[in-house]
């Protein structure tokens, strides 16, 4: 989850602007942003501590370099840039990842998609006769972006799980490689994660067709009309190609649903993030394509968010 700010410090409310302590600096940022959580993330980042540790540093002097860094980050936030890009790093489930404008901001909705995907892997493992002794489970994350889904599967999935992650964007793959490098150094015992360039299944080795136990994706699913109505924080900063697949917003979802069945092993699962208003149509498309066990899982806000469909055994 994103860094959790400390409970509100009532002493900040009465602090006048100016001064040279971290406490005064924090108060000035709260006033500019009208958001104490965002102010804490920015000031803590500049000070070099976690948001939870910031309270212990409030009475420390604020060096000029720290003040300048906070000013620059605050100016960017006032201009509408996502705080995740400003900090350059973010938490996603059990990961700390680098994040910038080359890929989408990791969101809680996608954390829920990972939870569903992990449950499908556990279901496959526990089904009688599904996994022969010595078999390595294999998952594919299509349109990996910053790599958070692929790396979460490697960290939290079955031991030895092999993960293939694809993306058509060279910039996104470069960011994912940075995150994979840090991940591999911190978690050397996990299964392999392979990053490959290309569009959807075209990027995967042909030998994986019919052998994937899980296909998971957070594809672009915003229509061209919806994109023009997005919050400027999203529309003006996050990569359009990762949000909008075409006029209808369903193009990528339909491609993955139509293609995934032949790439899945018998009993394997397709897990797709989508918009709530797309859920019924995409579930119908999956049933018509011959999947079984088709259903839609709701996110923590109670909205239809994740399509699950399985290849028959």
N, C-alpha and C positions, 0 to 999 in steps of 0.2 A: 504493500500500500504506500501512497505518498507519505512523506515525512509528516508525522503528527505533531502539530504545535503544542506547546505547553498550555495549560489552562491560563486564561487571561490574568495578567498581572495588574491589579488595580492601581498600583503605584505609578504606572505609566500614564494614566489618564491626566494627572495633574502636572506633568513635567512640561516646563516651558521649552520652546524650541531654542536651539543653540546649545552651547556647552561643548565639552570635549569628551564626554564619557559615552560608552556604548549605550547606556540607558537613554541619554539625550538623543543620540543618533537614531535609536529604535523609535522613539516617540515622534521624531520628525518624519520618518518613513511611514509610520502608521497614519499620520495626518495626511500625507500626500496620497497614499493608496487607499485609505479608508478600509484597510484589511489588515488586521493584526497577524493572521496566519501568513500572508504573503510577505509582510514586513519581517517577520521572524525568519522565514526561509532565506530572504535576501541578506539580512544582517548576519545571520549565523554563517552563511556561506562566505561572506566577506571576512568575518572574524576567524573562520577556520574551525568552527565547532558545529555539532549537530543542533537542530532546533531545541531539543530537550536539554542540551548543555548550555544554552545561551543564558539562562537565568543566572548561572554562576559567574558569567562574564559581564553582567550589566554595569557594574561599577568600575570596570577596567577603563583605562584611557582608550580613546579611539584614535589611532595614528592617522596622519593625513592620508596615507595610502588606502587605509580602510574606508575613510570617509569618501574619497574619490571613487573607490570601487562601488560603494553603496549608491552614490549619486548616479553613476553611469547605469547601474542595473535598474534603479528606480525610474530613471528617465525612459529606459526601454520599456519598462512595464506600463508606465503612464501612456506611452505611445501605442500600447495594445499588444506587445509581443508576449506570447505565453511564458509564464514564469519558468516552465520546465526548460525552454530553450535558453532563457537567460541564465539559469543556474548551470546548464550544460550537463546535468545529471538528474536522475529521478529513481525512485523506488518502484518496483513492480513485483508484487508477491514477495519472494525471498531474494530478489535480485536488486543490485544497484547498477544502473546502466548509464552509459553516455547517451545523451539525446540532443538532437539539434534539428534544424529545418530540413534535413535530408529525409526524414521519416516522420510519421505521425507521432503525436504525443501519446504515450501509453496511458490508457484509461481504465477505470475500474470495470467497465463493461467487458473489456478484453480479458481482465483477470478472471472474470466469471467464465468466459469461453475456455480458458485454460483449465479451470476446475471441471468443467463438463468433459473436456478432452481426457483429462486424467482419469475420470470416472469410467469413461469408455475403455481405456486401456486396462483398468482393473477388471472390468466386466469381461473383456476378452481373455485375460489371464485366468480368471476363475472359472470360466466355462469348461465343462468336462470335455477333454479331448481337443481343446482348441490349440494348445501349444505343445508341440512335440518336445521331448527332452533335448536340450541343447539349442533350441530355436531362439534366435535373437529377434525381439520385436522391433519393427521398423515404422517410423512415423514420418510424414512429410508436412511441413509448414509452408503453405503457398503464399507468396507475397509477404515475406517475413519482415520487411521494413527494418527496424532497429534490432530485430532478432529476439525480442522478449518472449514470444510464444515458444520458439524453438529451444531457447536456453532454459526456460521454465520446465519444459517437458524433459529435457536432459537432466535437470536438477531434481525434479520431483517425481519423475516417471519410474517405471520398473528398472531395476539394475541392468546396465548394459544396453538400454534402449538406444538404437541408432536413429538419429534425426537428420533428415535432409531438408534444407531450407532454401527456397528459391525466391528470386525477385528479378523483375525486368529492369529495375533501376540500378545502374552502377553506383550511383551515389548512396542509395540505401544499403547496398551490399557492402560498401566500404565502411559505413557506420556499423553494420552488423559484424563485420570482421574485427573492428576495434573491440566491440563488446565480447565477441567470442574469445579474443586473445586474453582479455582480462578474466573472463570466466574460466578458461582452461587453466590459467595459472592458479586460480583459487580453488578449483574443483577438478583436480587431475584424475579422479577415480570415476568420473561419469563416462557414459558411452559417447561414441563419436558424434560430432555435429558437423555436417557437410554443408557448405554454402555454395550454391551454384546459380549462375546467371541464366535468365531466360523467363519466358512467359508460362506461368502455371505448370502443367505437367510436361511441357516441351523441354524444360530444363533438366528433367530427371533422367537417369540412365534407363534405357529400355528394359533392362533386366529387373527393374522394380515393378513393372506392370504386372498386376495380379498378386503382388507380394506385400503391399502396404497394409499394416494393421490399423493405421489411423491416418486420415487426411484431415488437417485442420487449417482454417484460413480466416483471417479478418480482411476480406477483400474490399475494394472500393464499392460503396453501395448508395451513394448520394446521386440523385438525378441532376441534370444540368440546371433545371429550374430551381431545385432545392439549394444548389450551391450558391446561387445569387442571393439567397435569403439567409445564409449562414451568418453566425456571429462573425464580425470582422476579425476577431482574434483568431478564429479558425481559417476563414477564407483568405485573409491577407498574409498568413504566415505558414500554414501547413501545406505540404505539397498537393496540388490539385489532383494530380494523377493517382494519388493514393486515396482520394476521396470520391472522385467522379469517374466511373467507367464508361459513361455514354449518356445519351439522352434520357433513358428510362431509369437509370440507376440499378437495373437488374442484370445488366450484361455479364458482369463477372460472376455473379451468383449462378446464373444459368449455365455459363461455361463450365464452372467447377462441378455443379450438380450433374450435368450431362456427361462429363468425362470421368469423374472419380470412380464410378462403379467398376469400370474395367481395370482400374489400378489397385483397387482394394483386394486384399485376400478374402476368401469366404469368411463371413462373419465380421469383417473389418468395418470401421465406422468412419463416416464423414461428419465433421463438426464445423459449422459455418456461423460466423457472426453476421447478423443482418439487422435491418431496421424493423421495428415492431409492425409497421404497416405492410411489410413484405412477407411476413411469416406464413400466412395462410397460402398465398400463391406459391411460395417456394416449397412448402410442405407438399402441396398437391403435385408440383412438378417432380419432386423426388419420388413420390408414390407411383406416378405415371412412368417414371424411368426404371421402375422395378426394384427400388429399395424397399426394405422392410423395417419395422421398428421405428418408423418415422415419427418424430415429435419435436416440439419446440419447448425449450427451457426458458424460464423467466430469469431476468437479472435481479440484483438486490433491490431495485426500485419497483419490481413487480411487472416489468415490461417484457414482452416477447423479444428475445435477443439471440438465442442460439438454436440453430437447426441441427438435429441429430438424425442421421439416416444410415442404415446398415446394409451391406451387401448380404444377400441370402447365403446361408451355409451350403 
